Amino acid sequence: MTPSPLKTASWLAEHLEDPRLRVLDCRFTLTAPMAGRAAYREGHVPGAVYADLEQNLSGPVRPDGAGGRHPLPEPEVLATWLGRVGIGQESVVVAYDDPSGGQGFYATRAWWLLRWLGHREVYVLDGGWPAYLAAGGAVSTAEPGHPPTTFTPDVRGEMVATAQDVANRDAGTLLIDARAPARYRGEVEPLDRRAGHIPGALNREWAGALDERGHWRDPAAQAERLGVGNAPTVTYCGSGVSATPNLLARELTGVPLGPHNRLYAGSWSDWVSDEERPVATGTEG
């Protein structure tokens, strides 16, 4: 059975003195890129390292838009940063963000990236920062001083789908769009050059993975919400960030990251960078 990708706030509070523990503060706001770092400086989990979506958890954006708005970082670049902040093969990593503001997908981006680099001992904090505070967790404003180490990546290419993989998928592979329904239907598009969705995609908004408190729904609820059974899936969103909660949700149901639970990393922003790729609007399909 696949181990749970989640850790509770009480577990984290109880393990702060574990020398193997490393915590990533992934709070971020797309419309205010410095807000997460400012929140980190105001208070964070003791020893937590700030992981910036655009500086640490993404690669450079290409002028032609290929690769999307948040391309995957080069594995060696990400591994070098991880080692510099004290994360190595022996580390137990817990990532958190703040789902109370509708931003509960940055920690899962960090979780997915470390799993992509072959690291198994990485988890998402269930309920994020609010749950940690509610559990009475200690708060610090100090910068961490973990000794640097070496992180050696072992990239799992089977976790990633390309635009060509999406276009050429077989009939048994389901495509899941994790964006809000209005964006999926093409009624609004605040970020990308074209509106709509990839033909054949099902709409399963990422936010449904969490309950009203920002905690992850149980496996049965995730399976019912996704409605894809054990079929192989490729999940996408706008830029490969908010799709990651659906990938974690599938892992909760017993389908681990890999060939049956892949991320289209470039996502919609990559898809529409090529004007020749088809676009659908309206309801599912």
C-alpha positions as CSV (number, residue, x, y, z in Angstrom):
1,M,0.0,0.0,0.0
2,T,1.3,3.5,-0.9
3,P,2.2,5.5,2.3
4,S,0.2,8.6,2.9
5,P,1.7,11.7,1.3
6,L,0.2,13.8,4.2
7,K,1.5,14.7,7.7
8,T,-0.7,16.3,10.4
9,A,0.1,19.5,12.2
10,S,0.4,17.6,15.5
11,W,3.0,15.3,13.9
12,L,5.0,18.2,12.7
13,A,4.9,20.0,16.0
14,E,6.1,16.9,17.7
15,H,9.0,16.3,15.3
16,L,10.5,19.8,15.1
17,E,13.7,18.6,16.9
18,D,14.2,15.7,14.6
19,P,17.6,16.4,12.9
20,R,16.4,14.8,9.7
21,L,13.4,17.1,9.4
22,R,13.4,19.8,6.8
23,V,10.3,22.1,6.3
24,L,9.5,24.1,3.2
25,D,7.3,27.1,3.5
26,C,5.6,27.4,0.1
27,R,3.2,30.3,0.7
28,F,2.7,32.4,-2.4
29,T,0.2,34.5,-4.2
30,L,0.3,34.7,-8.0
31,T,-1.1,38.2,-8.1
32,A,1.3,39.4,-5.4
33,P,4.6,37.4,-5.8
34,M,6.2,38.9,-2.7
35,A,3.3,38.2,-0.3
36,G,4.4,34.7,0.6
37,R,7.9,35.8,1.4
38,A,6.5,38.6,3.5
39,A,4.3,36.2,5.4
40,Y,7.3,33.9,6.0
41,R,9.3,36.8,7.5
42,E,6.4,37.6,9.8
43,G,6.4,34.0,11.2
44,H,7.0,30.5,10.0
45,V,7.6,27.0,11.3
46,P,10.9,26.9,13.1
47,G,13.7,25.8,10.8
48,A,11.5,26.2,7.7
49,V,13.1,27.3,4.4
50,Y,11.1,29.6,2.1
51,A,10.5,28.0,-1.3
52,D,9.5,30.6,-3.8
53,L,7.3,29.3,-6.6
54,E,8.9,31.3,-9.3
55,Q,12.5,31.5,-8.1
56,N,12.9,28.0,-6.7
57,L,10.1,25.7,-7.8
58,S,10.0,26.8,-11.5
59,G,12.4,27.2,-14.4
60,P,12.8,30.3,-16.7
61,V,9.8,31.1,-18.9
62,R,10.6,30.9,-22.6
63,P,9.7,33.9,-24.8
64,D,7.5,31.7,-27.1
65,G,5.5,30.3,-24.2
66,A,6.6,26.7,-24.8
67,G,6.8,24.9,-21.5
68,G,4.1,27.1,-20.0
69,R,4.1,29.9,-17.4
70,H,5.8,27.8,-14.7
71,P,8.1,25.4,-16.5
72,L,9.7,22.6,-14.6
73,P,13.1,23.6,-13.2
74,E,16.2,21.8,-14.5
75,P,16.7,18.8,-12.2
76,E,20.3,19.7,-11.4
77,V,19.4,23.4,-10.7
78,L,16.6,22.3,-8.3
79,A,18.9,19.7,-6.7
80,T,21.6,22.2,-6.2
81,W,19.2,24.6,-4.4
82,L,17.9,21.8,-2.2
83,G,21.4,20.8,-1.2
84,R,22.3,24.4,-0.5
85,V,19.3,24.8,2.0
86,G,20.2,21.5,3.7
87,I,17.9,19.0,2.0
88,G,19.6,15.7,1.1
89,Q,18.6,12.1,0.5
90,E,18.3,11.5,4.3
91,S,15.9,14.4,4.9
92,V,12.3,14.0,5.8
93,V,10.6,17.0,4.1
94,V,7.3,18.5,4.9
95,A,5.9,21.3,2.7
96,Y,3.1,23.7,3.7
97,D,1.2,26.6,2.3
98,D,-2.0,28.5,3.3
99,P,-5.1,26.9,1.8
100,S,-7.3,29.4,3.7
101,G,-6.8,31.9,1.0
102,G,-7.6,29.5,-1.8
103,Q,-3.9,29.0,-2.4
104,G,-3.6,25.3,-1.4
105,F,-1.5,24.1,-4.3
106,Y,2.0,25.4,-3.8
107,A,3.0,22.8,-1.2
108,T,1.8,20.0,-3.5
109,R,3.9,21.6,-6.3
110,A,7.0,21.2,-4.0
111,W,5.9,17.7,-3.0
112,W,5.5,16.7,-6.6
113,L,8.9,18.2,-7.6
114,L,10.8,16.3,-5.0
115,R,9.0,13.1,-5.9
116,W,9.9,13.8,-9.5
117,L,13.6,14.0,-8.4
118,G,13.2,10.6,-6.8
119,H,12.9,11.7,-3.1
120,R,10.4,9.5,-1.2
121,E,10.4,11.1,2.2
122,V,8.4,14.2,1.3
123,Y,5.0,15.1,2.6
124,V,2.3,17.9,2.5
125,L,1.1,19.3,5.7
126,D,-2.6,18.6,6.0
127,G,-4.4,21.9,6.6
128,G,-1.3,23.9,6.0
129,W,-0.2,27.0,8.1
130,P,-3.7,27.5,9.7
131,A,-3.8,23.9,11.0
132,Y,-0.3,24.3,12.4
133,L,-1.2,27.4,14.3
134,A,-4.4,25.8,15.5
135,A,-2.4,22.9,16.9
136,G,-0.3,25.3,18.9
137,G,2.8,24.9,16.9
138,A,5.8,27.1,17.7
139,V,6.4,30.1,15.4
140,S,9.8,31.6,14.5
141,T,11.0,34.6,12.5
142,A,14.6,33.4,12.4
143,E,16.3,32.4,9.2
144,P,17.2,28.7,9.2
145,G,20.9,27.7,9.3
146,H,20.9,24.1,8.1
147,P,24.3,22.9,7.0
148,P,24.5,22.4,3.2
149,T,24.5,18.9,1.8
150,T,24.3,17.1,-1.5
151,F,21.0,16.2,-3.1
152,T,21.5,13.7,-5.9
153,P,18.4,13.6,-8.3
154,D,17.1,10.4,-9.7
155,V,14.5,11.8,-12.2
156,R,11.3,9.9,-12.7
157,G,10.4,10.7,-16.2
158,E,7.3,8.5,-16.1
159,M,5.6,11.1,-13.9
160,V,5.6,13.7,-16.7
161,A,3.5,14.0,-19.9
162,T,4.3,16.2,-22.8
163,A,1.9,18.0,-25.2
164,Q,2.7,15.2,-27.7
165,D,1.8,12.6,-25.1
166,V,-1.5,14.4,-24.4
167,A,-2.3,14.7,-28.1
168,N,-1.5,11.1,-28.8
169,R,-3.0,9.5,-25.7
170,D,-4.9,6.3,-26.1
171,A,-8.6,6.0,-25.5
172,G,-8.1,4.4,-22.1
173,T,-6.1,7.4,-20.7
174,L,-8.2,10.1,-19.2
175,L,-7.3,13.8,-19.3
176,I,-8.2,15.8,-16.2
177,D,-8.4,19.6,-16.2
178,A,-8.0,21.0,-12.7
179,R,-8.9,24.6,-13.3
180,A,-12.1,26.4,-12.3
181,P,-15.2,25.4,-14.3
182,A,-15.5,28.9,-15.9
183,R,-12.0,28.7,-17.3
184,Y,-12.5,25.2,-18.4
185,R,-15.6,26.2,-20.3
186,G,-13.8,29.1,-21.9
187,E,-16.1,31.7,-20.4
188,V,-13.1,33.6,-18.8
189,E,-9.4,33.4,-19.2
190,P,-7.4,35.8,-17.0
191,L,-3.9,34.5,-17.6
192,D,-3.4,32.7,-20.9
193,R,-3.7,33.6,-24.6
194,R,-6.7,31.4,-25.5
195,A,-9.7,30.3,-23.5
196,G,-11.2,26.8,-23.3
197,H,-9.8,23.4,-22.6
198,I,-8.0,20.5,-24.3
199,P,-10.5,18.4,-26.3
200,G,-11.7,15.4,-24.4
201,A,-10.7,16.6,-20.9
202,L,-12.8,16.1,-17.8
203,N,-13.1,19.1,-15.4
204,R,-12.2,18.2,-11.8
205,E,-11.4,21.5,-10.1
206,W,-8.4,21.1,-7.7
207,A,-10.1,22.9,-4.8
208,G,-12.5,20.0,-4.5
209,A,-9.7,17.9,-3.0
210,L,-9.9,20.0,0.2
211,D,-12.8,20.5,2.6
212,E,-14.0,23.8,3.9
213,R,-11.3,23.9,6.5
214,G,-8.5,23.3,4.0
215,H,-7.9,19.7,5.0
216,W,-7.7,16.9,2.5
217,R,-10.8,14.9,1.9
218,D,-10.5,11.1,2.6
219,P,-9.7,8.6,-0.1
220,A,-13.3,7.6,-0.7
221,A,-14.4,11.2,-1.2
222,Q,-11.4,11.8,-3.5
223,A,-12.3,8.7,-5.6
224,E,-16.0,9.8,-5.8
225,R,-15.0,13.4,-6.8
226,L,-12.5,12.4,-9.5
227,G,-14.7,9.6,-10.8
228,V,-12.0,7.9,-12.9
229,G,-11.6,4.6,-11.1
230,N,-8.2,3.1,-11.7
231,A,-7.9,4.4,-15.3
232,P,-4.5,6.0,-16.3
233,T,-4.8,9.8,-16.0
234,V,-2.9,12.9,-17.2
235,T,-3.7,16.0,-15.2
236,Y,-3.2,19.6,-16.2
237,C,-4.1,23.1,-15.0
238,G,-3.0,26.5,-16.2
239,S,0.7,26.1,-15.7
240,G,1.4,22.8,-13.9
241,V,0.9,24.1,-10.3
242,S,-2.7,23.8,-9.3
243,A,-3.0,20.4,-11.0
244,T,-0.8,18.9,-8.3
245,P,-3.6,18.5,-5.7
246,N,-5.4,16.2,-8.0
247,L,-2.2,14.1,-8.4
248,L,-1.9,13.9,-4.6
249,A,-5.7,13.1,-4.4
250,R,-5.2,10.2,-6.8
251,E,-2.3,8.9,-4.7
252,L,-4.6,9.0,-1.7
253,T,-6.9,6.7,-3.6
254,G,-4.1,4.2,-4.1
255,V,-2.8,5.3,-7.6
256,P,0.8,6.5,-7.0
257,L,2.6,9.0,-9.1
258,G,3.9,7.4,-12.3
259,P,2.6,6.1,-15.6
260,H,-1.0,6.0,-14.3
261,N,-1.0,9.3,-12.6
262,R,1.0,11.9,-14.6
263,L,1.3,15.6,-14.8
264,Y,1.2,17.5,-18.1
265,A,3.8,19.9,-16.8
266,G,3.4,22.7,-19.3
267,S,-0.4,22.5,-19.0
268,W,-2.8,24.9,-20.7
269,S,-0.3,27.7,-21.0
270,D,2.0,25.3,-22.9
271,W,-0.8,23.8,-25.0
272,V,-2.0,27.2,-26.3
273,S,1.6,28.3,-27.1
274,D,1.1,26.4,-30.4
275,E,-1.8,27.9,-32.4
276,E,-2.2,24.6,-34.3
277,R,-3.3,22.7,-31.2
278,P,-7.1,22.3,-31.0
279,V,-9.2,24.0,-28.3
280,A,-12.7,23.1,-27.0
281,T,-15.1,25.2,-25.1
282,G,-18.3,24.5,-23.2
283,T,-19.2,21.5,-21.1
284,E,-17.1,18.4,-20.7
285,G,-15.6,16.6,-23.7
